[in-house]
């Protein structure tokens, strides 16, 4: 985290003196942790949602067989919730959008 950088500073034309300058990364740690936690949250949410969809699809296949019925139900469920969310957002008053 802490790194020493050696520079040479001339106090006169012939005299050179090394100056140690320390640079720390501690001031960027909160922003980095925030970005990492947001990425972790997004990845975990996507993974859990995908796992639930796969589990639901497998259960529907077991309950209704391997024909057309479970496939139609899976597509209906996959399109129902985004349609409800989009319609709900479209029906909100303009002051509450965004």
PyMOL CGO cylinders between C-alpha atoms (Angstrom):
from pymol import cmd
from pymol.cgo import CYLINDER

trace = [
    CYLINDER, 0.00, 0.00, 0.00, 2.76, 2.44, 0.85, 0.3, 1, 1, 1, 1, 1, 1,
    CYLINDER, 2.76, 2.44, 0.85, 5.44, 3.01, -1.72, 0.3, 1, 1, 1, 1, 1, 1,
    CYLINDER, 5.44, 3.01, -1.72, 8.56, 5.13, -1.38, 0.3, 1, 1, 1, 1, 1, 1,
    CYLINDER, 8.56, 5.13, -1.38, 9.63, 7.03, -4.45, 0.3, 1, 1, 1, 1, 1, 1,
    CYLINDER, 9.63, 7.03, -4.45, 13.19, 8.26, -4.64, 0.3, 1, 1, 1, 1, 1, 1,
    CYLINDER, 13.19, 8.26, -4.64, 13.82, 11.52, -6.43, 0.3, 1, 1, 1, 1, 1, 1,
    CYLINDER, 13.82, 11.52, -6.43, 16.87, 13.67, -6.72, 0.3, 1, 1, 1, 1, 1, 1,
    CYLINDER, 16.87, 13.67, -6.72, 16.62, 17.33, -5.97, 0.3, 1, 1, 1, 1, 1, 1,
    CYLINDER, 16.62, 17.33, -5.97, 19.37, 19.74, -6.78, 0.3, 1, 1, 1, 1, 1, 1,
    CYLINDER, 19.37, 19.74, -6.78, 20.00, 22.30, -4.13, 0.3, 1, 1, 1, 1, 1, 1,
    CYLINDER, 20.00, 22.30, -4.13, 22.86, 23.67, -6.17, 0.3, 1, 1, 1, 1, 1, 1,
    CYLINDER, 22.86, 23.67, -6.17, 24.36, 22.80, -9.52, 0.3, 1, 1, 1, 1, 1, 1,
    CYLINDER, 24.36, 22.80, -9.52, 26.74, 20.13, -8.18, 0.3, 1, 1, 1, 1, 1, 1,
    CYLINDER, 26.74, 20.13, -8.18, 24.97, 18.94, -5.03, 0.3, 1, 1, 1, 1, 1, 1,
    CYLINDER, 24.97, 18.94, -5.03, 22.28, 16.29, -5.39, 0.3, 1, 1, 1, 1, 1, 1,
    CYLINDER, 22.28, 16.29, -5.39, 20.26, 15.06, -2.41, 0.3, 1, 1, 1, 1, 1, 1,
    CYLINDER, 20.26, 15.06, -2.41, 17.77, 12.13, -2.53, 0.3, 1, 1, 1, 1, 1, 1,
    CYLINDER, 17.77, 12.13, -2.53, 14.33, 12.96, -1.27, 0.3, 1, 1, 1, 1, 1, 1,
    CYLINDER, 14.33, 12.96, -1.27, 11.99, 10.16, -0.15, 0.3, 1, 1, 1, 1, 1, 1,
    CYLINDER, 11.99, 10.16, -0.15, 8.41, 10.87, -0.99, 0.3, 1, 1, 1, 1, 1, 1,
    CYLINDER, 8.41, 10.87, -0.99, 5.74, 8.46, 0.22, 0.3, 1, 1, 1, 1, 1, 1,
    CYLINDER, 5.74, 8.46, 0.22, 2.52, 7.97, -1.67, 0.3, 1, 1, 1, 1, 1, 1,
    CYLINDER, 2.52, 7.97, -1.67, -0.37, 6.14, -0.08, 0.3, 1, 1, 1, 1, 1, 1,
    CYLINDER, -0.37, 6.14, -0.08, -3.37, 4.53, -1.65, 0.3, 1, 1, 1, 1, 1, 1,
    CYLINDER, -3.37, 4.53, -1.65, -5.46, 4.75, 1.48, 0.3, 1, 1, 1, 1, 1, 1,
    CYLINDER, -5.46, 4.75, 1.48, -7.52, 7.64, 0.17, 0.3, 1, 1, 1, 1, 1, 1,
    CYLINDER, -7.52, 7.64, 0.17, -8.80, 5.49, -2.72, 0.3, 1, 1, 1, 1, 1, 1,
    CYLINDER, -8.80, 5.49, -2.72, -9.65, 2.45, -0.58, 0.3, 1, 1, 1, 1, 1, 1,
    CYLINDER, -9.65, 2.45, -0.58, -13.28, 3.44, 0.21, 0.3, 1, 1, 1, 1, 1, 1,
    CYLINDER, -13.28, 3.44, 0.21, -14.10, 4.02, -3.45, 0.3, 1, 1, 1, 1, 1, 1,
    CYLINDER, -14.10, 4.02, -3.45, -12.49, 0.72, -4.46, 0.3, 1, 1, 1, 1, 1, 1,
    CYLINDER, -12.49, 0.72, -4.46, -14.35, -1.19, -1.74, 0.3, 1, 1, 1, 1, 1, 1,
    CYLINDER, -14.35, -1.19, -1.74, -17.61, 0.47, -2.77, 0.3, 1, 1, 1, 1, 1, 1,
    CYLINDER, -17.61, 0.47, -2.77, -17.12, -0.58, -6.40, 0.3, 1, 1, 1, 1, 1, 1,
    CYLINDER, -17.12, -0.58, -6.40, -16.17, -4.11, -5.39, 0.3, 1, 1, 1, 1, 1, 1,
    CYLINDER, -16.17, -4.11, -5.39, -19.20, -4.47, -3.12, 0.3, 1, 1, 1, 1, 1, 1,
    CYLINDER, -19.20, -4.47, -3.12, -21.54, -3.13, -5.80, 0.3, 1, 1, 1, 1, 1, 1,
    CYLINDER, -21.54, -3.13, -5.80, -20.13, -5.63, -8.28, 0.3, 1, 1, 1, 1, 1, 1,
    CYLINDER, -20.13, -5.63, -8.28, -20.48, -8.43, -5.74, 0.3, 1, 1, 1, 1, 1, 1,
    CYLINDER, -20.48, -8.43, -5.74, -24.09, -7.45, -5.08, 0.3, 1, 1, 1, 1, 1, 1,
    CYLINDER, -24.09, -7.45, -5.08, -24.94, -7.29, -8.79, 0.3, 1, 1, 1, 1, 1, 1,
    CYLINDER, -24.94, -7.29, -8.79, -23.27, -10.63, -9.52, 0.3, 1, 1, 1, 1, 1, 1,
    CYLINDER, -23.27, -10.63, -9.52, -24.89, -12.35, -6.55, 0.3, 1, 1, 1, 1, 1, 1,
    CYLINDER, -24.89, -12.35, -6.55, -28.33, -11.01, -7.47, 0.3, 1, 1, 1, 1, 1, 1,
    CYLINDER, -28.33, -11.01, -7.47, -27.98, -12.12, -11.07, 0.3, 1, 1, 1, 1, 1, 1,
    CYLINDER, -27.98, -12.12, -11.07, -26.72, -15.54, -10.00, 0.3, 1, 1, 1, 1, 1, 1,
    CYLINDER, -26.72, -15.54, -10.00, -29.54, -16.12, -7.53, 0.3, 1, 1, 1, 1, 1, 1,
    CYLINDER, -29.54, -16.12, -7.53, -32.16, -14.99, -10.06, 0.3, 1, 1, 1, 1, 1, 1,
    CYLINDER, -32.16, -14.99, -10.06, -30.73, -17.27, -12.74, 0.3, 1, 1, 1, 1, 1, 1,
    CYLINDER, -30.73, -17.27, -12.74, -30.60, -20.19, -10.30, 0.3, 1, 1, 1, 1, 1, 1,
    CYLINDER, -30.60, -20.19, -10.30, -34.25, -19.63, -9.39, 0.3, 1, 1, 1, 1, 1, 1,
    CYLINDER, -34.25, -19.63, -9.39, -35.25, -19.52, -13.06, 0.3, 1, 1, 1, 1, 1, 1,
    CYLINDER, -35.25, -19.52, -13.06, -33.37, -22.74, -13.78, 0.3, 1, 1, 1, 1, 1, 1,
    CYLINDER, -33.37, -22.74, -13.78, -34.90, -24.43, -10.73, 0.3, 1, 1, 1, 1, 1, 1,
    CYLINDER, -34.90, -24.43, -10.73, -38.39, -23.27, -11.75, 0.3, 1, 1, 1, 1, 1, 1,
    CYLINDER, -38.39, -23.27, -11.75, -37.83, -24.51, -15.30, 0.3, 1, 1, 1, 1, 1, 1,
    CYLINDER, -37.83, -24.51, -15.30, -36.72, -27.91, -14.04, 0.3, 1, 1, 1, 1, 1, 1,
    CYLINDER, -36.72, -27.91, -14.04, -39.72, -28.19, -11.73, 0.3, 1, 1, 1, 1, 1, 1,
    CYLINDER, -39.72, -28.19, -11.73, -42.10, -27.24, -14.54, 0.3, 1, 1, 1, 1, 1, 1,
    CYLINDER, -42.10, -27.24, -14.54, -40.50, -29.87, -16.76, 0.3, 1, 1, 1, 1, 1, 1,
    CYLINDER, -40.50, -29.87, -16.76, -41.02, -32.48, -14.05, 0.3, 1, 1, 1, 1, 1, 1,
    CYLINDER, -41.02, -32.48, -14.05, -44.60, -31.44, -13.27, 0.3, 1, 1, 1, 1, 1, 1,
    CYLINDER, -44.60, -31.44, -13.27, -45.90, -31.00, -16.82, 0.3, 1, 1, 1, 1, 1, 1,
    CYLINDER, -45.90, -31.00, -16.82, -43.65, -33.33, -18.80, 0.3, 1, 1, 1, 1, 1, 1,
    CYLINDER, -43.65, -33.33, -18.80, -41.36, -32.56, -21.71, 0.3, 1, 1, 1, 1, 1, 1,
    CYLINDER, -41.36, -32.56, -21.71, -43.95, -31.35, -24.19, 0.3, 1, 1, 1, 1, 1, 1,
    CYLINDER, -43.95, -31.35, -24.19, -45.10, -27.90, -25.23, 0.3, 1, 1, 1, 1, 1, 1,
    CYLINDER, -45.10, -27.90, -25.23, -46.92, -26.98, -21.98, 0.3, 1, 1, 1, 1, 1, 1,
    CYLINDER, -46.92, -26.98, -21.98, -43.91, -26.35, -19.70, 0.3, 1, 1, 1, 1, 1, 1,
    CYLINDER, -43.91, -26.35, -19.70, -42.14, -24.38, -22.41, 0.3, 1, 1, 1, 1, 1, 1,
    CYLINDER, -42.14, -24.38, -22.41, -45.13, -22.09, -22.86, 0.3, 1, 1, 1, 1, 1, 1,
    CYLINDER, -45.13, -22.09, -22.86, -45.45, -21.63, -19.09, 0.3, 1, 1, 1, 1, 1, 1,
    CYLINDER, -45.45, -21.63, -19.09, -41.72, -20.78, -18.77, 0.3, 1, 1, 1, 1, 1, 1,
    CYLINDER, -41.72, -20.78, -18.77, -41.93, -18.19, -21.55, 0.3, 1, 1, 1, 1, 1, 1,
    CYLINDER, -41.93, -18.19, -21.55, -45.14, -16.74, -20.05, 0.3, 1, 1, 1, 1, 1, 1,
    CYLINDER, -45.14, -16.74, -20.05, -43.50, -16.39, -16.62, 0.3, 1, 1, 1, 1, 1, 1,
    CYLINDER, -43.50, -16.39, -16.62, -40.31, -14.93, -18.10, 0.3, 1, 1, 1, 1, 1, 1,
    CYLINDER, -40.31, -14.93, -18.10, -42.26, -12.24, -19.98, 0.3, 1, 1, 1, 1, 1, 1,
    CYLINDER, -42.26, -12.24, -19.98, -44.92, -11.55, -17.34, 0.3, 1, 1, 1, 1, 1, 1,
    CYLINDER, -44.92, -11.55, -17.34, -42.75, -9.91, -14.69, 0.3, 1, 1, 1, 1, 1, 1,
    CYLINDER, -42.75, -9.91, -14.69, -40.79, -7.52, -16.97, 0.3, 1, 1, 1, 1, 1, 1,
    CYLINDER, -40.79, -7.52, -16.97, -44.10, -6.50, -18.56, 0.3, 1, 1, 1, 1, 1, 1,
    CYLINDER, -44.10, -6.50, -18.56, -45.63, -5.76, -15.15, 0.3, 1, 1, 1, 1, 1, 1,
    CYLINDER, -45.63, -5.76, -15.15, -42.61, -3.71, -14.06, 0.3, 1, 1, 1, 1, 1, 1,
    CYLINDER, -42.61, -3.71, -14.06, -42.51, -1.74, -17.32, 0.3, 1, 1, 1, 1, 1, 1,
    CYLINDER, -42.51, -1.74, -17.32, -46.24, -1.06, -17.24, 0.3, 1, 1, 1, 1, 1, 1,
    CYLINDER, -46.24, -1.06, -17.24, -46.07, 0.01, -13.61, 0.3, 1, 1, 1, 1, 1, 1,
    CYLINDER, -46.07, 0.01, -13.61, -43.26, 2.45, -14.42, 0.3, 1, 1, 1, 1, 1, 1,
    CYLINDER, -43.26, 2.45, -14.42, -45.17, 3.78, -17.43, 0.3, 1, 1, 1, 1, 1, 1,
    CYLINDER, -45.17, 3.78, -17.43, -48.31, 4.42, -15.36, 0.3, 1, 1, 1, 1, 1, 1,
    CYLINDER, -48.31, 4.42, -15.36, -46.47, 6.37, -12.65, 0.3, 1, 1, 1, 1, 1, 1,
    CYLINDER, -46.47, 6.37, -12.65, -46.86, 10.14, -12.54, 0.3, 1, 1, 1, 1, 1, 1,
    CYLINDER, -46.86, 10.14, -12.54, -44.06, 12.03, -14.32, 0.3, 1, 1, 1, 1, 1, 1,
    CYLINDER, -44.06, 12.03, -14.32, -42.64, 13.37, -11.05, 0.3, 1, 1, 1, 1, 1, 1,
    CYLINDER, -42.64, 13.37, -11.05, -41.99, 9.82, -9.77, 0.3, 1, 1, 1, 1, 1, 1,
    CYLINDER, -41.99, 9.82, -9.77, -40.23, 8.47, -12.86, 0.3, 1, 1, 1, 1, 1, 1,
    CYLINDER, -40.23, 8.47, -12.86, -36.45, 8.38, -12.66, 0.3, 1, 1, 1, 1, 1, 1,
]
cmd.load_cgo(trace, "trace")
